[in-house]
Every structure is written in C-alpha cells, then in structure tokens.
C-alpha cells in the first residue's frame, strides 16, 4: 500500500507541475483537436471539495484529509496478508488524499485540469480516490455476495440430504 500511495502522490504532483508549467490559469489545451468539444486539459483551481462543492472550505478539507489518511493507515495494519486488492484500493485512496492535501497545504487550493465536457474538471488524485473507493465497494459487495452464496449452498446441501434420506 505505501508504494501505491507514494506512486499516486508522485504522478499526481508531476502532472500538476506539467500543467502549471505549460498552461496559464483558466487556459485550455486540446491534445486531440478532433475531440476538443468533448475532452481537453483546462487549468483551474479549486478551494472546495470534489466538483467544486463547498468552496473556501480550506482548513476543513485539510483536517478531513488528515483524518482519512490516518484512518486508512490504521486500518491497513489490520488487513490479512492476502488482501492485496484491498491494499491497492486503500493505497489509491491514501495517495489521492495526500496528493490533494499537498496542494492545499502548499497553495491553499487544489489544481484541477482533466476536463470532459459533461463533467466538472478534476485531477489524478481525484481519479485515484474514486477508483480506490469503487474498487473497495466492489470487493465488499463481492465478499457479501460470496458469503450469501455459501450460506445458501450450506442450507441447500443440508436440505438436500434430509430430502434424499426420507424418500
């Protein structure tokens, strides 16, 4: 998990550096002109949370990021050795939270630049958080489904034995 988190922070910060170095604030660049109306890179800043909600919540989001990071680190210690997908999920979430935390502490805002015309502008840290949460949700739902399936099979096997011995 630490390697995933560190890699996520590194790639997030490098990507933001490239954007800041090559675009003016509020400027856009379409690397593929044919899809420019659908996708481009747009350099904006965000003092709020995801999708620009709760603007100027700076210190609140710093505190939330620190709490979330500490919870992930605490939870990580109690994972079984074979839970590598859960570790990957938590590493993505931790790296994303830390990537945006670095921006908030260093700049007072988060740098966003990935822009699909139908979605608010976001960054790689946001993507890592969303992918990590989605993976964790999938794993939890899968585990629940497998447990219910096993319970049904256990009830079904027991009922089948009783039915066959009485007939």
Secondary structure, DSSP 8 states (H G I E B T S, - for coil): -HHHHHHHHHHHHHHHHHHHHHS-TT-EE-SSGGGTTTEEEEEEEESSSGGG-STT-HHHHHHHHHHHHHHHHHHHTTS-TT-HHHHHHHHHHHHHHHHHHHHHHHHSSEEEEEEETTS--B-HHHHHHHHHHHHHHHHHHHHHHHHHHHHHHHHHHHHHHHHHHH-
